[in-house]
Amino acid sequence: MAKKEKRTLDVLNPATQETIGQVDLYDAEALDTVLTRARAASEQMARMSVREREAIVLKFLTLLNENADSVARLISQENGKPLIEAYIMEVMSVAYLAHYFGRNAHKILAPEKIGITIMKHKHSEIRYVPRGVVLVISPWNFPMSIPAGEIIMAILAGNAVVHKPASLTPLIALEIRRLLLEAGLPEDALQVVPCRGRDAETMVGPRIDYLNFTGSVDIGVRLAQRCAKQMIPSTLELGGKDPGLVFADANLERAANSVMYGAFGNAGQVCASIERLYVERSVYDQFVEMIVERAQALRVGDPMDQNTDMGPMTDMSQMQVVMAQVEDAKEKGARVLTGGKRREGKGYFYEPTVLVDVTPDMAIIKDETFGPVLPIMPFDTETEAVALANDTKFGLTAAIYTGDRSRANRLADRVVAGTVMINDSIYTHALPETPWGGVKFSGMGVTHSARGLRHLSRMVHVNKPLLAPNREFYWHPYSKTGLGLARKAVSALAALARWTPKL
């Protein structure tokens, strides 16, 4: 007899491995009903003005502030990040985004006039109208800030949202929905559907109008193929193997502190984590010593303790990936200067780890690690540093540490990444004004920023005559008069080009 699939999901605290909640799983039939309800809700959302949607988002911000302590605790319990990270990386980031777009969406989505060069009797403008139903599939490493940002922006663009949260972190997703409904969002305009991955993939079809996916490369590529077959637009953020470049002329104290945050924040479970560090040889030994000293000083433990710097990893299977990469590096000659093992006892705690004597052929350099491990290599020249940074299939972010402003600006164009940070690391996802997205296998499209909000809208070009004569010169029947006007237009354009001042 075939084993009956479980219809509920237990949610574990990764620090204690204790069950903290349980949610019902949606099956294919239930998801079909969800999509039907979402379509009806999308029509209701489209009838709202942008100002009305902004009011909901700003009310949500008020409620988030009132519930900030309980929300942060839930994130910490469900995901394992320290309480201070739950506030800074999740609650504060969402508050910032809700405030920015709640105040500015109507400006960003306002019609844009297009200047017409010679046909002055014509008027064109771009309008941004709702797409319809947006499917958000989100990961477990930032269970609030990633999906809440996409949900809020999709709502402001006038869409209904179906949110499939990560199986490890569905509780905070339900809390996001509760707060938005309390803020006045229509009930079916946001539906949260914990479900198995294979069932979630079935939703990627003609009944949705946009997909926003954050997760692994393999799943992202598969979903991109499904979207392509249905001509469904999407934004995909698929991870990274982000480099840090430290030059000898950098402020080494700032660089070391920034690299530590970039490598070990959220236990290294950040798509923008510094997972490869390249240091100019003349300061290599000194900088490695600075990093090891700081890594050994990190306080690892109970994420609910306000003195904790690093909590557990969220997922046991991901910790096994980290352990396998470190063992592979050791077998190939890498040295562990600190860490390198799981801590004994309950919880998915892996020690902050620093590796040296690593080589480009090692998995720890080639593949995404997504854990608290920092491999460090030396370089001799700027050209070599750029080559090492770009020697990857990923391209999400990069961090460049230097005191030379011209070098920083030069390398920002040469390092292949969606975001390049100068003398800082990983934090720009928290800036709603700036675009977030990668190149190569880090994904396609952008979230956040005015561009991200407009991506969640359907762009419509509207053209109309300001003066409406009975016929235009380019209509049938053709005439010598029309040909003459066309010839004059070409001459006029050429003349205008001659008068354009050279830059």
C-alpha positions as CSV (number, residue, x, y, z in Angstrom):
1,M,0.0,0.0,0.0
2,A,1.4,3.4,-1.0
3,K,2.3,5.6,2.0
4,K,-0.2,8.4,2.5
5,E,1.4,11.9,2.2
6,K,1.3,14.0,5.3
7,R,-1.0,17.0,4.9
8,T,0.6,19.1,7.6
9,L,4.1,20.6,8.1
10,D,5.9,20.8,11.4
11,V,8.0,24.0,11.9
12,L,11.2,23.6,13.8
13,N,13.4,26.0,15.8
14,P,16.9,25.4,14.3
15,A,18.5,26.3,17.6
16,T,16.7,23.7,19.6
17,Q,15.3,21.4,17.0
18,E,11.9,21.7,18.8
19,T,8.6,22.1,17.0
20,I,7.3,25.6,17.3
21,G,4.3,25.4,15.1
22,Q,2.4,23.4,12.4
23,V,0.7,24.5,9.2
24,D,-1.6,22.8,6.7
25,L,-0.2,22.0,3.3
26,Y,-2.1,23.0,0.2
27,D,-2.6,20.3,-2.5
28,A,-3.1,20.8,-6.2
29,E,-6.9,21.1,-5.9
30,A,-6.6,23.7,-3.1
31,L,-4.1,25.7,-5.2
32,D,-6.5,25.8,-8.1
33,T,-9.1,27.4,-5.9
34,V,-6.5,29.9,-4.6
35,L,-5.7,31.0,-8.2
36,T,-9.4,31.4,-9.0
37,R,-9.8,33.6,-5.9
38,A,-6.6,35.6,-6.7
39,R,-7.9,36.4,-10.2
40,A,-11.1,37.9,-8.8
41,A,-9.1,39.8,-6.2
42,S,-6.8,41.2,-8.9
43,E,-9.8,42.9,-10.5
44,Q,-10.7,44.5,-7.2
45,M,-7.1,45.6,-6.6
46,A,-6.9,47.1,-10.1
47,R,-9.9,49.3,-9.4
48,M,-8.2,50.8,-6.3
49,S,-6.2,54.0,-6.9
50,V,-2.5,54.0,-6.1
51,R,-3.2,56.3,-3.2
52,E,-5.6,53.8,-1.7
53,R,-3.0,51.1,-2.0
54,E,-0.4,53.3,-0.4
55,A,-2.7,53.9,2.6
56,I,-2.9,50.2,3.2
57,V,0.9,49.8,3.1
58,L,1.4,52.8,5.4
59,K,-1.2,51.3,7.9
60,F,0.8,48.0,7.6
61,L,3.9,50.0,8.6
62,T,2.1,51.3,11.7
63,L,1.0,47.8,12.7
64,L,4.5,46.4,12.0
65,N,5.9,49.0,14.4
66,E,3.3,48.0,17.1
67,N,4.1,44.3,16.6
68,A,7.9,44.6,16.0
69,D,9.0,42.8,19.1
70,S,6.8,39.7,18.6
71,V,7.6,39.7,14.8
72,A,11.4,39.8,15.5
73,R,11.1,37.0,18.0
74,L,9.1,34.8,15.6
75,I,11.8,35.3,12.9
76,S,14.5,34.5,15.3
77,Q,12.8,31.3,16.5
78,E,11.8,30.1,13.1
79,N,14.9,31.1,11.1
80,G,17.6,31.1,13.8
81,K,19.2,34.5,13.1
82,P,20.1,36.5,16.2
83,L,17.4,38.8,17.5
84,I,19.3,41.9,16.5
85,E,19.6,40.6,12.9
86,A,15.9,39.8,12.9
87,Y,15.4,43.5,13.7
88,I,18.0,45.0,11.3
89,M,17.9,42.6,8.4
90,E,14.2,41.9,8.4
91,V,11.9,44.2,10.4
92,M,13.8,47.4,9.8
93,S,14.3,46.6,6.2
94,V,10.6,46.0,5.6
95,A,9.7,49.1,7.5
96,Y,12.1,51.1,5.3
97,L,10.6,49.6,2.1
98,A,7.0,50.1,3.2
99,H,7.7,53.7,4.1
100,Y,9.6,54.5,0.8
101,F,7.1,52.9,-1.6
102,G,4.1,53.8,0.6
103,R,5.1,57.5,0.1
104,N,6.4,57.3,-3.5
105,A,4.5,54.6,-5.5
106,H,2.1,57.2,-6.9
107,K,5.0,59.2,-8.3
108,I,6.9,56.1,-9.7
109,L,3.7,54.8,-11.4
110,A,2.5,58.1,-12.7
111,P,2.2,58.4,-16.5
112,E,5.4,59.5,-18.3
113,K,5.1,61.8,-21.2
114,I,7.3,61.0,-24.2
115,G,8.7,63.8,-26.3
116,I,8.0,63.6,-30.0
117,T,10.7,65.2,-32.2
118,I,8.9,66.2,-35.4
119,M,5.3,65.1,-35.2
120,K,4.3,67.8,-32.7
121,H,0.6,67.2,-33.2
122,K,1.0,63.7,-31.6
123,H,1.1,62.9,-27.9
124,S,2.6,59.7,-26.4
125,E,2.9,58.6,-22.8
126,I,3.8,55.5,-20.8
127,R,1.2,54.2,-18.4
128,Y,1.8,51.5,-15.7
129,V,-1.2,49.3,-15.1
130,P,-1.6,46.2,-12.9
131,R,-0.4,42.9,-14.3
132,G,-3.0,40.8,-12.5
133,V,-1.8,37.9,-10.3
134,V,1.8,37.8,-9.1
135,L,3.2,34.5,-7.7
136,V,6.0,35.0,-5.1
137,I,8.1,32.0,-4.2
138,S,10.5,32.9,-1.4
139,P,13.4,31.3,0.5
140,W,14.1,30.6,4.2
141,N,17.1,32.7,4.7
142,F,15.2,36.0,4.9
143,P,11.7,34.8,5.5
144,M,10.3,38.3,6.0
145,S,12.3,40.9,4.2
146,I,12.4,39.1,0.8
147,P,8.8,38.1,0.4
148,A,7.3,41.1,2.3
149,G,9.2,43.5,-0.1
150,E,7.9,41.7,-3.2
151,I,4.4,41.4,-1.8
152,I,4.2,45.1,-0.8
153,M,5.5,46.3,-4.2
154,A,3.1,43.9,-6.1
155,I,0.2,45.2,-4.1
156,L,1.1,48.9,-4.7
157,A,1.3,48.1,-8.4
158,G,-2.3,46.9,-8.1
159,N,-1.9,43.1,-8.2
160,A,-3.2,40.2,-6.2
161,V,-0.4,38.0,-4.7
162,V,-0.1,34.3,-4.1
163,H,2.9,33.6,-1.8
164,K,4.5,30.2,-1.5
165,P,6.9,30.5,1.5
166,A,9.8,28.2,2.1
167,S,8.8,25.0,4.0
168,L,11.2,25.8,6.8
169,T,9.7,29.3,7.5
170,P,5.9,29.5,6.8
171,L,4.9,31.1,10.2
172,I,6.3,34.5,9.5
173,A,4.7,34.5,6.1
174,L,1.3,34.0,7.7
175,E,2.1,36.9,10.1
176,I,2.9,39.2,7.2
177,R,-0.5,38.4,5.7
178,R,-2.3,38.9,9.0
179,L,-0.8,42.4,9.4
180,L,-1.6,43.4,5.8
181,L,-5.2,42.2,6.1
182,E,-5.6,44.1,9.4
183,A,-4.3,47.1,7.4
184,G,-7.2,46.8,5.0
185,L,-6.0,44.6,2.2
186,P,-8.8,42.6,0.7
187,E,-8.6,39.0,2.0
188,D,-8.0,37.2,-1.3
189,A,-5.5,39.9,-2.5
190,L,-2.8,38.0,-0.6
191,Q,-3.0,34.3,-0.1
192,V,-0.2,32.3,1.6
193,V,0.1,28.7,0.4
194,P,2.5,26.4,2.2
195,C,2.9,23.5,-0.2
196,R,5.3,21.0,-1.6
197,G,7.7,22.3,-4.3
198,R,6.2,20.2,-7.1
199,D,2.7,21.6,-6.4
200,A,4.1,25.1,-6.4
201,E,5.6,24.6,-9.8
202,T,2.2,23.7,-11.2
203,M,1.0,27.3,-10.5
204,V,3.6,28.6,-12.9
205,G,1.3,28.7,-15.9
206,P,-1.3,30.8,-17.7
207,R,-3.3,31.6,-14.5
208,I,-0.5,33.9,-13.2
209,D,0.8,37.0,-14.8
210,Y,4.2,37.4,-13.2
211,L,6.6,35.2,-11.2
212,N,9.0,36.5,-8.6
213,F,11.3,33.6,-7.4
214,T,14.2,33.7,-5.0
215,G,16.0,30.4,-4.5
216,S,18.4,27.9,-6.0
217,V,19.8,27.9,-9.5
218,D,18.4,24.5,-10.4
219,I,14.8,25.3,-9.4
220,G,15.1,28.8,-10.9
221,V,16.2,27.5,-14.3
222,R,13.4,25.0,-14.3
223,L,10.8,27.7,-13.4
224,A,12.3,30.1,-16.1
225,Q,11.8,27.4,-18.7
226,R,8.1,27.0,-17.6
227,C,7.7,30.8,-17.8
228,A,9.3,30.9,-21.2
229,K,6.9,28.3,-22.6
230,Q,4.0,30.4,-21.4
231,M,5.6,33.8,-22.1
232,I,5.2,34.8,-18.4
233,P,7.5,37.6,-17.3
234,S,9.6,36.9,-14.2
235,T,12.3,38.1,-11.9
236,L,14.7,35.4,-10.7
237,E,17.3,35.8,-8.0
238,L,19.3,32.6,-7.8
239,G,22.2,33.2,-5.4
240,G,25.8,34.0,-5.7
241,K,29.5,33.4,-5.0
242,D,30.3,36.9,-4.2
243,P,33.9,38.1,-4.1
244,G,35.6,40.6,-1.8
245,L,38.8,42.4,-3.0
246,V,41.0,43.9,-0.3
247,F,43.8,46.2,-1.6
248,A,46.8,47.2,0.5
249,D,45.7,50.9,0.5
250,A,42.4,50.1,2.1
251,N,41.4,51.1,5.6
252,L,42.2,47.6,6.9
253,E,40.3,48.0,10.2
254,R,37.1,49.0,8.3
255,A,37.7,46.3,5.7
256,A,38.1,43.6,8.3
257,N,35.0,44.5,10.2
258,S,33.0,44.8,6.9
259,V,34.3,41.5,5.6
260,M,33.3,39.8,8.9
261,Y,29.7,41.1,8.5
262,G,29.7,40.2,4.9
263,A,30.9,36.6,5.5
264,F,29.2,35.7,8.8
265,G,26.1,37.8,9.0
266,N,23.0,35.5,9.2
267,A,25.5,32.6,9.6
268,G,26.7,33.2,6.0
269,Q,23.2,32.3,4.7
270,V,23.0,35.4,2.4
271,C,23.0,35.2,-1.3
272,A,25.2,38.3,-1.2
273,S,27.6,36.9,1.4
274,I,31.3,37.4,0.8
275,E,32.1,33.8,-0.1
276,R,35.5,34.4,-1.7
277,L,38.0,36.9,-0.3
278,Y,41.1,38.0,-2.3
279,V,43.7,40.1,-0.5
280,E,46.7,41.9,-1.9
281,R,49.8,39.9,-1.0
282,S,51.7,42.7,0.8
283,V,49.0,42.8,3.5
284,Y,47.7,39.2,3.1
285,D,49.2,37.8,6.3
286,Q,48.2,40.8,8.4
287,F,44.7,40.8,7.1
288,V,44.2,37.0,7.5
289,E,45.3,37.4,11.2
290,M,42.8,40.2,11.6
291,I,40.0,38.1,10.2
292,V,40.9,35.0,12.3
293,E,41.0,37.1,15.5
294,R,37.5,38.4,14.8
295,A,36.1,35.1,13.8
296,Q,37.3,33.5,17.0
297,A,35.7,36.3,19.0
298,L,32.2,35.8,17.4
299,R,29.7,34.8,20.1
300,V,27.8,31.8,18.7
301,G,24.7,30.6,20.6
302,D,21.1,31.2,21.4
303,P,19.7,33.6,18.8
304,M,17.3,35.0,21.4
305,D,20.2,36.1,23.6
306,Q,20.9,39.7,22.8
307,N,24.6,39.1,23.2
308,T,24.7,36.5,20.5
309,D,26.6,37.4,17.2
310,M,25.8,34.3,15.2
311,G,23.0,31.8,15.6
312,P,22.5,28.3,14.0
313,M,22.1,27.5,10.4
314,T,18.5,27.2,9.4
315,D,18.6,24.0,7.5
316,M,20.3,20.7,8.4
317,S,20.7,19.7,4.7
318,Q,22.4,23.0,4.0
319,M,24.8,22.5,6.9
320,Q,25.7,19.2,5.3
321,V,26.6,21.0,2.1
322,V,28.9,23.3,4.1
323,M,30.5,20.4,5.9
324,A,31.1,18.6,2.6
325,Q,32.7,21.7,1.0
326,V,35.1,22.2,3.9
327,E,36.1,18.5,3.9
328,D,36.7,18.7,0.2
329,A,38.9,21.7,0.6
330,K,40.9,20.1,3.4
331,E,41.5,17.0,1.4
332,K,42.8,19.1,-1.5
333,G,45.3,21.0,0.8
334,A,43.4,23.9,2.4
335,R,44.2,24.7,6.0
336,V,41.5,25.5,8.6
337,L,42.7,28.4,10.7
338,T,39.6,28.5,12.9
339,G,36.3,26.6,13.0
340,G,35.7,23.9,10.5
341,K,33.2,21.8,12.3
342,R,29.7,21.5,13.7
343,R,29.2,22.3,17.4
344,E,28.2,19.4,19.6
345,G,24.7,19.3,21.1
346,K,21.3,20.4,19.9
347,G,20.8,22.9,17.0
348,Y,22.4,23.4,13.6
349,F,25.4,25.3,14.8
350,Y,28.5,25.4,12.6
351,E,31.5,27.3,13.8
352,P,32.7,30.4,12.0
353,T,35.4,29.1,9.7
354,V,38.4,30.6,7.9
355,L,40.3,28.7,5.3
356,V,43.6,29.5,3.6
357,D,45.8,27.7,1.0
358,V,42.6,27.4,-1.1
359,T,42.7,27.0,-4.9
360,P,40.2,27.9,-7.7
361,D,39.4,24.3,-8.4
362,M,38.0,23.7,-4.9
363,A,34.2,23.5,-4.4
364,I,34.6,26.1,-1.6
365,I,35.7,28.6,-4.3
366,K,33.5,27.4,-7.2
367,D,30.1,26.6,-5.7
368,E,27.8,28.5,-3.5
369,T,28.4,27.6,0.1
370,F,25.6,29.5,2.0
371,G,27.2,29.0,5.4
372,P,29.7,30.6,7.8
373,V,32.9,29.9,5.9
374,L,35.4,32.3,4.4
375,P,38.2,31.1,2.1
376,I,41.0,33.6,1.5
377,M,43.5,33.8,-1.3
378,P,46.2,36.3,-2.1
379,F,46.6,38.3,-5.4
380,D,49.5,40.4,-6.7
381,T,48.0,42.8,-9.3
382,E,44.8,44.6,-10.0
383,T,44.3,42.7,-13.2
384,E,44.7,39.4,-11.3
385,A,42.2,40.5,-8.7
386,V,39.6,41.3,-11.3
387,A,40.2,38.0,-13.1
388,L,39.8,36.0,-9.9
389,A,36.6,37.9,-9.0
390,N,35.1,37.2,-12.4
391,D,36.0,33.6,-12.4
392,T,32.6,32.3,-11.5
393,K,29.2,31.5,-13.0
394,F,27.6,33.9,-10.6
395,G,27.3,37.7,-10.5
396,L,25.2,39.1,-7.8
397,T,27.3,41.5,-5.7
398,A,31.0,42.3,-5.1
399,A,32.8,44.3,-2.4
400,I,36.0,46.3,-3.2
401,Y,38.1,47.7,-0.4
402,T,40.5,50.4,-1.4
403,G,41.5,53.9,-0.5
404,D,42.0,54.9,-4.1
405,R,38.8,56.4,-5.5
406,S,39.9,56.1,-9.1
407,R,40.6,52.5,-8.7
408,A,37.3,51.9,-7.0
409,N,35.4,53.5,-9.9
410,R,37.5,51.7,-12.5
411,L,37.0,48.3,-10.9
412,A,33.2,48.9,-10.4
413,D,32.9,48.7,-14.2
414,R,35.2,45.7,-14.6
415,V,33.9,43.3,-11.9
416,V,30.9,41.5,-13.3
417,A,28.1,41.9,-10.8
418,G,24.7,43.4,-10.4
419,T,25.8,45.5,-7.4
420,V,29.3,46.6,-6.6
421,M,29.9,48.0,-3.1
422,I,32.9,50.2,-2.3
423,N,34.3,49.7,1.3
424,D,31.1,47.9,2.4
425,S,29.3,44.6,2.0
426,I,25.9,42.9,1.5
427,Y,23.7,45.7,3.0
428,T,22.2,47.2,-0.2
429,H,19.2,44.8,-0.3
430,A,18.0,46.9,2.6
431,L,17.9,50.0,0.4
432,P,14.5,50.1,-1.4
433,E,15.6,53.0,-3.6
434,T,18.3,50.9,-5.2
435,P,17.9,48.0,-7.7
436,W,18.6,44.5,-6.6
437,G,19.5,41.8,-9.1
438,G,22.3,39.8,-10.6
439,V,23.8,38.6,-13.9
440,K,24.9,35.2,-15.2
441,F,23.5,32.5,-13.0
442,S,22.6,34.9,-10.2
443,G,19.4,35.6,-12.1
444,M,17.7,38.1,-14.2
445,G,15.5,41.1,-13.7
446,V,15.5,43.4,-10.7
447,T,13.6,43.9,-7.5
448,H,13.3,47.1,-5.4
449,S,13.8,50.6,-6.8
450,A,11.5,52.4,-9.2
451,R,12.5,49.9,-11.9
452,G,11.5,46.9,-9.7
453,L,8.1,48.5,-9.0
454,R,7.5,49.2,-12.7
455,H,8.4,45.6,-13.5
456,L,5.5,44.5,-11.4
457,S,3.3,46.6,-13.7
458,R,2.3,46.2,-17.3
459,M,3.8,49.0,-19.4
460,V,1.3,50.5,-21.9
461,H,2.3,53.0,-24.5
462,V,-0.7,55.3,-25.3
463,N,-0.5,57.5,-28.4
464,K,-3.1,60.0,-29.6
465,P,-3.3,63.0,-31.9
466,L,-3.5,66.5,-30.3
467,L,-4.9,67.7,-33.6
468,A,-7.1,65.3,-35.7
469,P,-7.3,66.3,-39.4
470,N,-9.4,64.1,-41.7
471,R,-6.3,62.3,-42.9
472,E,-2.6,62.0,-42.2
473,F,0.0,62.5,-45.0
474,Y,1.2,58.9,-44.6
475,W,-2.3,57.4,-45.1
476,H,-3.8,56.0,-48.4
477,P,-4.1,57.2,-51.1
478,Y,-0.5,58.1,-51.5
479,S,0.4,61.4,-53.2
480,K,3.3,63.5,-54.4
481,T,2.5,65.9,-51.5
482,G,3.0,63.1,-49.0
483,L,6.4,62.1,-50.6
484,G,7.5,65.7,-50.4
485,L,6.6,66.0,-46.8
486,A,8.5,62.8,-46.0
487,R,11.6,64.2,-47.8
488,K,11.4,67.5,-45.9
489,A,11.2,65.5,-42.6
490,V,14.4,63.6,-43.5
491,S,16.2,66.9,-44.3
492,A,14.9,68.5,-41.1
493,L,16.2,65.6,-39.0
494,A,19.6,65.8,-40.6
495,A,19.7,69.5,-40.0
496,L,18.8,69.0,-36.3
497,A,21.6,66.4,-36.0
498,R,24.1,68.9,-37.3
499,W,23.0,71.5,-34.8
500,T,23.3,69.1,-31.8
501,P,26.3,70.2,-29.7
502,K,29.0,67.6,-29.3
503,L,29.6,66.2,-25.8
